[in-house]
Amino acid sequence: MNFTVAKDPRQILVIALGDPAGIGMEVVLKALASRDLPKSMKPILVGCRSSLLAVHNRLKQQTSVPLADPRHLIIDDQPLQMGIESGVPSTHGGEAGFRWLTRAVKLLQDIKGRALVTAPIAKHLWYAAGHEYPGQTERLAELAGSNRSSMLFTAVSPYTGWRLNTLLATTHIPLYQIPQALTPELVNHKLTVLLDFCRRFQPCPHLVIAGLNPHAGESGRLGFEEISWLTPLVLHWRNRHPEVRLDGPVSPDTCWLSAARAWQHKNQQGPDGILALYHDQGLIPVKLMAFDAAVNATLELPFLRTSPDHGTGFDIATQGTARPDSMIAAIRAAWELSLTQVDLTRIKT
């Protein structure tokens, strides 16, 4: 299909609609009606046109919230191969979400668009459909031909305007595998990725790294990773980056306290970036502070990808009550952060 929606492809955002039984289509329709989005932005939606029209018709009867009209949107139509019922998880829905994401990346690459935004998928349904990826991030890295990818959560406080940035060293792996997955090479690399991202906003950022164990090991009494290699790594990294303030490893139970104060109070200073060593260590504080504002950004790809920081919402998919705040934030972040997009596939650590 030949898209001529914009003279400049850098005006184009490609949006994959996620699992068709979830709230992805709903939050996209609500988000694209927002006045907070750039007027020059040209979205292309990848998904099933007839399903999007059906969701739009249902929402018009359920809510008075402004909605984008699918008849006026550019849709790369990828029809469902079998019927899907809203709110009912299915293997067919997982397959559709996988297919739409794959198509969205190819489309973005073909038209050299600005960035990719993805609506939520259900990982277990991808598995059920035969696609054994921990999440969209890993599939994106494969499609982009990248050996590495990084998951960062970013949000701007509606109270202070301060930006929260949390990068995850490891992502969707079982808890018992984390000590084996964490290596000095990995942590060193993730610190450099975090530094490069934070330099978009601050030339000499203040970074913090969380400890792995309770109380950051408490001098070996609660774990040896900190004293055996994590603290020496931090000292070595500081010596290589004297212009950067790096604190840590900090006890995980207090690591985000200054960030929480900066999120709520204008006279407080928080770090420019925090490195969490595993998924829930970083996501629990992020979601407590910024559930409706946080954006999942995939780094180290040739293109920028963002996604709302929430799931498929199968339990509310038929009610018309899904909030679009995080999708609006994801679209805005894709637009704004891609202004300073750096090809992180060539990072040297």
N, C-alpha and C positions, 0 to 999 in steps of 0.2 A: 504494500500500500504506500502511495506517495503522499506524504504529509507536507502541506504548504501552509501550516498554521502561523508561521512566523518567518520573517525575512532573516532574522538572526536566530540560529538554533540555540544560542545561549539564553533565549527567552523560554525555552521549552523545558518543563518538568514532566517526566514520565511517572505516572502513578499506577502501581499494581494494586488491584482491589482486594487481595487477600482471600481468605476463605469465604466462599459465597453464602454460607449459612450463618456467618457471624455478623458483626456490626460494621465491618469494613466499608461497605457501600454506603451505609447510613452516615457514618462520620465523614466520609469524603464528600457526600452531597451537602451536608451541613457546613463543612469547612470551606468548600468552594464558594459558598454564598457569603462568606465573611468579608467585611470591609477592611479587615486588617491585612489582607494579602496584597502583594504588589500588583498594580494594575497592568503592568507590561508582561506579567507572567502568562504563559500559554501552556495549560496542562493538557496532556494526552493521557487518557485513562485506558488501562489494559484490563479487559474483563468482558463479561457477557452483557451486551447491550440490553437484551430483553429483560434480564434479571435486574439490571439497574433501573429500568423503567418501572418494573413492578415494585421495587423498593420505594421509588419516588412516589408512585401513586398511593402506596400504603401510608407513607409518612405524611402526605398531604391531608389524609383523613385523621391522623393521630395527633398531629402537632401543628402549632402555628409558627414554629421556628422557621426562619428563612431557609430555603433549599435551592441549590443550583438545579436548573432544568436540564436533564440529560439530552433533550432534543437540541440544546445549544452547546453541548460539549463535544469535543473531539474524542471519539472512542475507537480504539483499536479492537474491533469486535472479535472476541474469542468465545464462541458460544459454548454453553455447557453441553457435555455429551450425554448427561442423564439429568433428570429432574432433581433439584435440591430444595429442601424445605428449610426456611429460615428458623434458626434456633435448634436445628437437629444436626448434630455432628455426623459426618459420614466419610467413608473412604473416598467417595466421588468428589466431595467437597475438598478434601485434602489434595486429590489429584489436580483439581481445577486450580487451586491456589499455587501449586507447584508449577503447573503449565503457564499460568499467567506471569509469575515471577520470571521464569525463563524467557518468555517472550518479551517482557518489559526490558530486560537487560539487553537483548539483541536489538530491540528498537532504539534504545538510548544510544547504543554504540553506533548503529547505522546512521542515525540522524545527527550524531554528535551533540546530543542535548546537554542541558546544564547539569541535571542531577536526577536521582531516582528517589521516589518516596514509596514506601510499601505499607499497605494495610496489614493487620495481624493475620497470622496463620496459626494452626494448631499442630505442633511438632509431632504429636502421637498419630495424627491423621496422615501426615507425610509418611511416617513409618508404615502405617497400615496400607498405604498406597504403593509401598515398595521403594520409597525414597528415603534412605537412611542417612539423613543429615541431622546434626544436633539442632540446627535452626537455619533461618534464611541467610545469616551471615556466612556460614560455611559454603552454602550453595552459591552465593554471590562471588566469593573468592574463587571458586572453581570456574564459574562462567567468565570471570575477568582474567583468568589465567594467572592468578596471584597465589604465591605460596603462603602468604600470610594475610591476616586481616585482624583488625582490632575493634572491640566494641566499647564505645564511649557514650556516656549519658550526659547530656548537657541541658541546662534549663536556666532561664532568666527569671529572677524573682519579681513577681508583680508588686512587691512591697518596696523593694530597694533598687531594682535594676541590676543587682549583682548577679554574675553568671556562675553557676555551679557546674563544674566539670569533673566527672569521675570516670576513669578508664579502668577496665577490668583486665587483669593479667591472664586469668583463665575464665572460661565462660561456662558452657553447658556440659559439665562433667560431674560425675558423682563426687561427693565430699571426700571419700577415702582415696581418690585418685589425685587430689590436689597436691599433696606433698611431693608426689613423683613427677607431676607435670611442671611444677615450679622449679626452674633451674636458674642459675645466675645469668646465663645467656638470655633466657626469656625475659626476666625482670629487667635486665639492662636495656633490652630492646624496647620494652613497653615504656620505660621511663623516657626514652628518646622520642617515641611516638607521642607521648603526652606533652613533652616539651615542645615539639614542633607544632602541635595543635594549639597549645596555650600561647605561643608566640604570635598567633593571629591577632591577639588582643593585647598582649603585654610582652615587650621585647625581653625583659628579664623577669620571668614569672617566678612566683613562689609555689613550689610543689611539695606535696606530702605523700609519703608512702606508708601504708598501714602494715602492721606486723601480721604475721600468720597466726601465732598462738595467742591465747589470752594474756593480757598485760605485756604483749610483745615478748613472750617467753620468760619474763621476770628473771633475767640473768641466768637462764638455763633451767630454772626450777620447773617451768611449765612448757618446756620445749626447747630444742637446740638449734632450730633453723636460723633464728635471729643471730645468735652469737657465732655460729659456725660459718655462715656465708652471707646472710642478708645484710647485717651491719657493715662488714668489710666491703661489700659491694656498694653500699650507699656512700661510704667514705671515698672509695675509688671514683665513683661517678661524680661526687662533688669536686674532686680534684680536677677532673676533666672538664667540668662546667663551672668555673669559679664565679661566673656572672649570675648563676641561678642559686636561689635559696632552696635547698632540699632538706626537709625535716623527716626524721624517722629512722628506723621503723617505729611508728607510734602505736600505742595500745589501741586495738580496734574499737574498744568500747568508748573511747574519747576522740577518735580520729576525726569525726565529722562535727564536733561541737562548735568549733569556730565557724565552720560553714553554715551551721544552723543559725548562729547568731547573725552572720552576714546576710542570710536569707531574710531574716525578720526585721533587722534593725539597721538603719542607714549609717549609723556611726560606728559600725563594726566592720572589721576587715577579715576576710576569709582567704584561704589559699586559692590560687588560680587553677590548680588542678590537684586531684588526689588519685593515687594509684591504689586500687583495691586488689587483693591477691586472689579473690574468688568471687563468684557470682553474687551470692546472697550477702556477703560482707559489704559489697558496694551498693546493691540494689535495695536493701532494707532502708538505709538512711535516705537514699535518693527518693524512693517512693513515699516515705513518710513526709519529706519536705515538699516534694514537687510532683505528686502523682499526676496531676492534670496538666503540668507544664513541661515535664521532662521529655526529651527526645533521644531516641537511640540512633546514634550515628555510627556508620561503619567506615573505618579509616583503613588506610594502606591499599586502597583500590585505585584504579585509574579514574574513577568517578566517585562522587560523594553519594552516599545513600543515607536516608533518614527514615525513621519509623516512629509512630507513637509508642509511648511507654505503657501500653496496656495490651491485654489479650483479645481474643476473639469475641468475648462477651456473649457466648451462646445463650446464656440464661436470660438475657434482656434483648435478644436480637429481634423479637417480634413486638416489643413494647413502644418503640419510638423514643426512648428516653436516653439513649447513649449521648454522652457529652462529646462535642467535637474539639474541645480545647487542645488536647494533646495532638490531634491531627493537624489543627491549625498551626501549632507550634512546630510540628515536623515539616510542614510545607514551608513555613517562614525560615526555619533553620536551613533547609535544603537550598533555598534561594540565597540567603545571606552568607552562609558558610562557604558556599561554592564560589563566592567572590574572591576568596583567598585560598581556594583549593590547591593543595600541594600534592604532587605525586609522591605519596609515601611508600610506594613500592621500591623506591631507590634509596631508602634510608640506610645509612651506614652507622652501625652502633659501635 
